[in-house]
Amino acid sequence: MPEVINSADQPIQAVQPVVRGRFAPSPTGDLHLGNLRTALLAWLFTRCASGHFVLRIEDLDQPRVRPGSTVRILADLRWLGLDWDEGPDCGGPYAPYTQSERLHIYQHYLKQLQDAGLVYPCYCTRAEIAQAASDPQQGAEDGPRYPETCRNLSASDRRRYEANGRQPSLRFRVPAASLVTFNDLLVGEYTTQHVHSVVGDFIVQRSDGIFAYQFAVVIDDALMHINQVVRGTDLLSSTARQILLYEALGFPVPTFAHVPLVLDEQGHRLAKRQQSMGLAPLKEAGKSPQAIITELAASCGLTDKDYPISPKELVRQYSPSMYDIISAKTHG
């Protein structure tokens, strides 16, 4: 641990920042077991460091939000024994904790990027992007590389598109030198895609006005002082784009830990849209919260107990070596 010198020239221990972790589900349905394991791990990583845990509801995509999902999400987490220090139900210093109530905040930082010349309007459809791509197979998981069709449009070109009824999305202007390397707590040093050559300029606001996940999550984590992001490996490929946004906005980049996904019997990731199993059938079958926590913890090597264990008991048992245990179990 680094030392600092006080006014009397006596060495004292530097104060380490309080760990601030979070779980940020989308209310598009009930949480399945994969979501719940990620929630447990995010909670454990924070509590094992005596940190503050934040619950945030990511409901930007309103057409996909299901009525009552937020209430059930909070109830399921509480039933399992997971608590939080800040959230939509209890408030906190960085409220609101629901994305749909933070639109004015996103607009402020979007304007900051626009004023810096880092965002531009794009009128392309997905079909046009796919058709223009030199290699349709190249790109991010969510589509081919953007071919920069609208990057340098003239004002007259923009007016022509808009006269034809095209509503633009807004894209972040990715710098040419955009190879991103970061240290993941579980994966280790990770060199991600060269964003400019693989992904290209990416969307920060959709043509329907909805802010993109990549953009909103950076703003939220930065303003809520989240310095430890624990999430699934399905978001590992998004990290490079998010780091570019952190840097463009002058925000500190948090520490990341990408945990493996829970897979079904066919080896596919669990998904709400496929109605993957949640807590309801387990409750109906008489499973206790502790029994479910034990199964989730055992699936990533945190316990081999054959009796139910609570989240708080896991913190007491595995605080010193939890990172190593999970890393060895899942990435070894």
Residue pairs with C-beta under 8 A, 6 or more apart in sequence:
1 13
1 14
1 16
2 14
3 11
3 12
3 13
3 14
4 11
4 12
4 14
5 11
5 12
6 12
17 227
18 50
18 51
18 52
19 45
19 46
19 49
19 50
19 51
19 52
19 227
19 228
20 46
20 51
20 52
20 54
20 224
20 225
20 226
20 227
20 228
21 42
21 43
21 45
21 46
21 51
21 52
21 53
21 54
21 226
21 228
21 229
21 230
22 42
22 53
22 54
22 55
22 56
22 221
22 224
22 226
22 229
23 38
23 39
23 42
23 43
23 53
23 54
23 55
23 56
23 77
23 84
24 55
24 56
24 57
24 58
24 217
24 220
25 31
25 35
25 39
25 57
25 58
25 73
26 57
26 58
26 59
26 61
26 64
26 65
27 57
27 59
27 65
27 66
27 69
27 70
27 73
28 61
28 64
28 65
28 66
28 69
28 272
28 273
29 66
29 69
29 272
29 273
29 275
30 69
30 72
30 73
30 76
30 272
30 278
30 279
30 280
31 39
31 73
31 76
31 77
31 278
31 279
32 262
32 270
32 271
32 272
32 276
32 277
32 278
33 262
33 270
33 276
33 277
33 278
33 296
34 232
34 261
34 262
34 269
34 270
34 276
35 270
35 272
36 76
36 80
36 279
36 292
36 296
37 259
37 262
37 296
37 299
37 300
38 230
38 231
38 232
38 259
39 77
39 82
40 80
40 82
40 293
40 296
40 297
40 311
41 230
41 257
41 259
41 300
41 326
42 53
42 230
42 231
43 53
43 82
43 311
44 302
44 311
44 314
44 315
44 318
44 322
45 185
45 228
45 230
45 257
45 322
45 323
46 52
46 53
46 228
46 230
47 53
47 311
47 312
47 315
48 315
48 318
48 319
48 322
49 228
51 228
52 85
52 86
53 83
53 84
53 85
53 86
54 84
54 85
54 86
54 87
54 92
54 94
54 97
54 224
54 226
55 74
55 77
55 84
55 86
55 87
55 88
55 97
56 87
56 88
56 97
56 98
56 99
56 220
56 224
57 70
57 73
57 88
57 97
57 98
57 99
58 99
58 213
58 216
58 217
59 65
59 70
59 98
59 99
59 100
60 99
60 100
60 210
60 211
60 213
60 216
61 210
62 100
62 210
70 88
70 98
74 87
74 88
74 89
76 278
76 279
77 84
79 279
79 283
79 289
80 279
80 289
80 292
80 293
80 311
81 289
81 290
81 293
81 310
81 311
81 312
82 311
84 90
85 92
86 92
86 93
86 94
86 95
86 97
86 224
87 97
88 96
88 97
88 98
91 97
94 223
94 224
94 225
96 102
97 224
99 216
99 220
102 216
102 219
102 220
103 211
105 219
105 223
106 211
106 215
106 216
106 219
109 215
109 219
109 249
110 119
110 170
110 204
110 205
110 211
110 215
112 249
113 119
113 172
113 204
113 248
113 249
114 170
116 248
117 173
118 172
118 173
118 248
119 170
119 171
119 172
119 173
119 204
120 150
120 151
120 153
120 170
120 171
120 173
120 201
121 150
121 153
121 158
121 168
121 169
121 170
121 171
122 146
122 149
122 150
122 168
122 169
122 170
122 171
122 201
122 203
123 150
123 153
123 158
123 161
123 162
123 166
123 168
124 132
124 146
124 149
124 150
126 143
128 149
129 143
129 144
129 146
129 147
129 149
130 136
130 143
130 144
132 147
132 149
133 139
133 144
133 145
133 147
134 147
135 144
135 145
136 144
137 144
138 144
138 145
138 198
139 145
139 198
139 199
139 200
140 193
140 198
140 199
140 202
140 237
141 237
145 197
145 198
145 199
145 200
146 171
146 199
146 200
146 201
146 202
147 200
148 200
148 201
150 168
150 171
151 171
151 173
151 201
153 161
158 168
161 168
162 168
167 207
167 208
168 207
169 203
169 205
169 206
169 207
170 203
170 204
170 205
171 201
171 202
171 203
171 204
172 201
172 202
172 203
172 204
172 215
172 241
172 244
172 245
172 248
173 201
174 195
174 196
174 199
174 200
174 201
174 202
174 244
175 196
175 244
176 196
177 196
178 194
178 195
178 196
178 240
178 244
179 191
179 192
179 193
179 194
179 195
180 191
180 192
180 193
180 195
180 239
180 240
180 243
180 244
181 189
181 190
181 191
181 192
182 189
182 190
182 192
182 239
182 243
182 253
182 256
183 189
183 190
183 255
184 190
184 236
184 256
184 257
184 258
185 255
185 256
185 257
185 323
185 327
186 257
186 258
186 259
186 323
186 326
186 327
186 330
186 331
187 236
187 258
187 331
188 331
190 236
190 239
192 236
192 237
192 239
192 240
193 199
193 237
193 240
195 202
195 240
195 241
195 244
199 240
199 241
202 212
202 214
202 241
203 212
203 214
204 211
204 212
204 214
204 215
204 245
205 211
205 212
205 215
206 212
213 238
214 238
214 241
214 242
214 245
215 245
217 242
218 242
218 245
218 246
218 249
218 251
219 249
220 226
221 229
221 254
222 246
222 249
222 251
222 252
226 254
227 252
227 254
227 255
228 254
228 255
228 257
229 254
229 255
229 256
229 257
230 256
230 257
230 259
231 256
231 257
231 258
231 259
232 258
232 259
232 260
232 261
233 258
233 259
233 260
233 261
234 261
234 269
235 258
236 258
239 256
239 258
243 253
246 252
246 253
247 253
257 323
259 300
259 326
259 330
260 300
260 330
260 331
261 269
261 270
262 269
262 270
262 299
263 269
263 270
264 270
264 276
270 276
270 277
279 292
282 292
288 308
289 310
290 308
290 309
290 310
291 308
293 308
293 309
293 310
293 311
293 314
294 303
294 305
294 307
294 308
294 309
297 303
297 309
297 314
298 304
298 305
300 326
300 329
300 330
301 325
301 326
301 328
301 329
301 330
302 314
302 318
302 322
302 325
302 326
303 309
303 314
303 317
303 318
318 325
